[in-house]
Amino acid sequence: MTLAQRLLRTKPAERIVAEGGRGEGGELRRTMSLWQLTLFSVGATLGTGIFVILGQAVPKAGPAVVLAFVLAAFTALLSALSYAELAGTIPVSGSSYSYAYATLGELVAWVCGWCLMLEYAVSVAAVSVGWGEYLNAFLRAIAGFTLPDAITRSPGQDGGVVNVTAILIVLLATWLLLHGASESAKANAIFVLLKIAVLLFFCAVAFTAFRSGNLSPLAPMGVAGITAAASQVFFSYIGFDAASTAGEEAKNPRRDLPLAIVFSLAIVTIVYVLVALAAVGAMPWTEFDPDSTEASLAYIADLAMGATWPGLIVSFGAVIAIASVVLTVMYGQTRILFAMSRDGLIPRIFQKVNPRRQVPVANTLIVALFVSVLAGLVPLGQLAEATSIGTLFAFAIVNVGVLVLRYRSPGLPRSFRVPLFPVTPILGAIFCFLVMAGLAGVTWLAFALWMLVGLTCYFLYGYGHSRLSAEVG
């Protein structure tokens, strides 16, 4: 077999599904319901983005930021529908990595898996870094004191030594994950319901100060402003694919995974649009400061009620939101590594399952260590921004994968089919590349360097240890 044939060899979808749940030493346990899967995706998506990014997007679009959220949701929906079809056809833990392996070959699958590592591990570290700041805002509001900068900021930031708070939230998520998928899902459900309640509370408070005049002119920056804001708020939708990483622990994956993906995106979109409408209706868009966005929702809530206690509740919601994102994204990372290890592309330790807890314990601890070091010691900077481009690249691969699998294996059982095929996946891929094209050059450079490191790792280890290639020589 030539080098090109080995790199482009696909793994049959039927085989990927047959191997689902199996690891070295045990199997993953199927315990997650449709409700829990949906909340897992909501937990990974509905995070700090809405608490922060709204204040940055409003100055670009004005009151039409509401339309920007709708446009971004449509862009996300195109890829979500492709995810839903492949999740119902290949319901395994590898998410888009496994989908790429079944459709586009081993090298593309590796690249996709490497992009997911960037999306998951680095993004959860970046989110963890900000937890200390939100925690301090909450402590300041409720008790009048804050934790020292030395333990709430990373080295390189003013006064930062070790970001202990970031490490603590990672350790909390690790503790929950080690107790099993079911226990993690229950904890996440509580987190998600709390942060949805807080955001709905914000809407109720802000709508008491709603002034229709604040919505005029609706689009002061025109269509260009709406599209610019949509490109920015699109990243608030990243995470809806989290349910697909639970394919081997879902009770009824073929039915529930597609529904969970679509339901979660619908829930998040409704919440985002309500929050955006309430915010711009309660405060003139010209008063949004793009340089001071972290407490924009808390500020609006306090302004609407003429008191400080509403902002306190909103700050609490931000603290809970980060905890939920860390938990669900770390879960997704460990399950993708589990699938890659089972295929031989990364060391076997990542697929070892504890027979008593029925979770990949070593895998989880390694991920926790890596994320803790990043969150506690490394100012992430542009590397964190590069998570967006990695995610979009993985989304594009999923859209292409739907086209390829429909052509190669039309007879595979599919519990969900993308509507308006092939227009929807083609548009999904195009929209992903359009958003990628608008990213900064330094982000592309960071992505290129990440890909170079990933390809080096593949040819040094994955290429020689691939189970699929070893079987054919």
Secondary structure, 3 states (H helix, E strand, C coil): CCHHHHHHCCCCHHHHHHCCCEEECEECCCCECHHHHHHHHHHHHCCHHHHHHHHHHHHHHHHHHHHHHHHHHHHHHHHHHHHHHHHHHCCCCCCHHHHHHHHCCHHHHHHHHHHHHHHHHHHHHHHHHCHHHHHHHHHHHHHCCCCCHHHHCCCCCCCCCCCHHHHHHHHHHHHHHHCCHHHHHHHHHHHHHHHHHHHHHHHHHHHCCCCHHHHCCCCCCHHHHHHHHHHHHHHHCCCHHHHHHHCCCECCHHHHHHHHHHHHHHHHHHHHHHHHHHHHHHCCHHHCCCCCCCCHHHHHHHHHHCCCHHHHHHHHHHHHHHHHHHHHHHHHHHHHHHHHHHCCCCCHHHHECCCCCCCCHHHHHHHHHHHHHHHHHCCCCHHHHHHHHHHHHHHHHHHHHHHHHHHHCCCCCCCCCCCCCCHHHHHHHHHHHHHHHCCCHHHHHHHHHHHHHHHHHHHHHHHHHCHHHHHHC
